[in-house]
Amino acid sequence: MSQIALFGNPNTGKTSLFNNLTGSYEYVGNWSGVTVEKKVGILRNQKARVVDLPGIYSLHPLSRDEGVATDFLLTEPFSAILNIVDASQLKRNLHLTIQLLEFGKPLVIALNMIDVAERHGMKIDINKISECFHVPVIPVVARSGKGVEELVDVMTAPQQYEQRFTLSYGEAIEAAIEKIVCCLPEPNGISKRWLALQFLEGNERVCEYLQGQIDMKPLVSIREMVEENIRLIQPTGSIRQSIHHIREMFIADVLKQTITIAREKAYTWTEKIDAIVTNKYLGIPIFLLFMYIMFMLTFDWLGSPLADLLDQFFSGPLTNMLSRLLSALGASVFLKELILNGIVAGVGGVLVFVPQIFILFLFISFLEDSGYMARVAMVMDRLMESIGLNGKAFIPMIIGFGCNVPGVMAARTIEQPRERLLTILLLPLMSCSARLPVYALFVGAFFKSHQALVVFSLYILGIVVALLLAKLFSTTLLKNEHSVFVIELPPYRMPQLLTLWRSTWDKGKGFVRKAGTFIFGGSVAIWLLSYVGPGGLNVSMDDSFLAAIGGVLAPILAPLGFGTWQAGASLITGFLAKEVVVSTMNIIYHAKDADTLQGLMAHYFTPLSAFSFMAFVLLYVPCLATVATIRKETASNKWMFFSIGYALCIAYIIAFSIYEGGKLLGFS
Amino acid sequence: MVLTDLQPGKKAIITNLSLMNEKLKQRLIDMGVHEGEEVCLKCTMPFGGPVMVEVSGQCICLRRKEAACIGVE
């Protein structure tokens, strides 16, 4: 099956278009850098594969996600390019189009956001653009899927357009291109002219690619010669600038022929909203208020009542029904205990928190889809700069509130390698949704009247620790190279309900799936460990293997206020996934529902030690999936172990200070 | 004159990008910020925080000290 590659500037709707082309659902948002890895899907008419790539401004990658797109061009086979172009930003978008056309493969332009362009008072002559570039141009609305059918027909039409676009770059550069082309190896599907041009422009990926095949010395000397010639004419000039300038002129000419400005642009509501949310004084308070509302809704106003209802259902009707069913089937006592005390208690104990997690995800999706995300990066940049990071690092951190794994991936958009590494290392300190059931359980038991406030304080604790460590690491371990920060602020968009729901569901289903796999498996294992002991089967819980394992940790944890084998055992199992801490406690304490569990826990924890425990769960080792992702993204075992090691140390120190400090202050 | 000398809401023409960090300059040029373009300073964040500028219909946010490397007229 032939392969079509989807290229375009960041935030032009590539993934929306991809979803509509393939009928699949990939994660979309209104900020630059949502897609950081290529995604493959099959066209609706089954005739070709489509590859969605991270957004790029040009083929010169400055960050890791952009590298994915350039590498694809150089190393993977594909038959055609689909270039999505934002009609309201034609001038900038067409630079990429020219570079893609020079690559030589058949190309189709999908012109998106014509409605936005029209609102800005522009009228676009689509046929004329098609004439200028000698390629088909299809208007589409990527979000709704309008025009997609025609696009599919054109892309899979048997007789594809002969690609015959060339732009002349003036005598000096053209002569150099000719010389370089002679040095290049036999063609393997990549246009020699394109390679030569990209080399002259100084594209590092292309240089690396060529280095593997030919001697670079003659090429480098050709480039230096041209560079000198250009400087003779214009002292501050460079090859890159001249090439850019020629493209710019060509685009200006195209735009003159194709666009008519109908009227002056009106004062948009994006500007009105920005006047408030990025206001000099109101910016940060508004962001904090937004976060506060999010927590209040998740914990107090809406989430908790829903979770209680679900809990009542699990512990009442569901357990009774299962119990009767098992008796009717004549199940053995062992099986009955395994299902009711192991699986229902373990998995059910976590599933109870689904409503709260979905509310949180809904908020994060809204943040992503509305366009506010990039503004948050802007508002937070000053603070981040002072600790050696940049505002962009804040985006992976907010995503990390949902789940750390996509957060670690999202750090790819950060240009500077050290800033990216730092962000990845600190990301596990962002309190993900898996830690939420642990908090919900404990605040329900010990901090009934201040639930949202206590949980909010834990989130803040995670952020503050991350920021302090960032400062520490950036001044010692990872001395920063020059930090850069530049981000595009997209226009606001009212998120569509359907997109919002899909995006929430997409994040939430991971949680539900985990309940069916990790948590299910973990619950069975924990129950078995608690059921058997050195003395045989069905021993008292305190003589079980689980108690023995947890007991090893108990003395170490004693100074933190929770030196019981139960706490030790649940923390060990929490490495699988942090929700398992709750499952383990449900099983260990043999609780029918969250209310009984909370009552029982009062024997083992005090409010102070409960808070210390929550802080420990927040900070200690990242979960298994996050550790694996850190390993993959940093390509280093050293950094993976570092992320585990420092987290354990810091968790111990902080929980110790909270507990011992709290005691000194007279709390219990 | 440099970009940060502008009053919020005022417009100017970019005249010089050569003082900028190379990587950043490349990114800005890719985004459509180049010499001869009209730029409008939309707002500045407190405590020496970043600035928001509008160039050819899109908003871009960059740090103040880097904006101070952009010559305008």
Interface residues (C-beta under 8 A of the other chain):
Chain A: Y57 S58 H60 L62 S88 Q89 K91 R92 H95 H120 T236 H244 E248 K265 T270 D274 A275 T278 N279 K280 Y281 G283 A374 A377 M378 V379 D381 R382 E385 G391 E415 H482 V484 F485 V486 I487 E488 L489
Chain B: S18 N21 K23 L24 Q26 R27 L28 I29 D30 M31 G32 H34 K42 C43 T44 M45 P46 F47 G48 G49 P50 M52 S56 G57 Q58 C59 I60 C61 L62 R63 E66
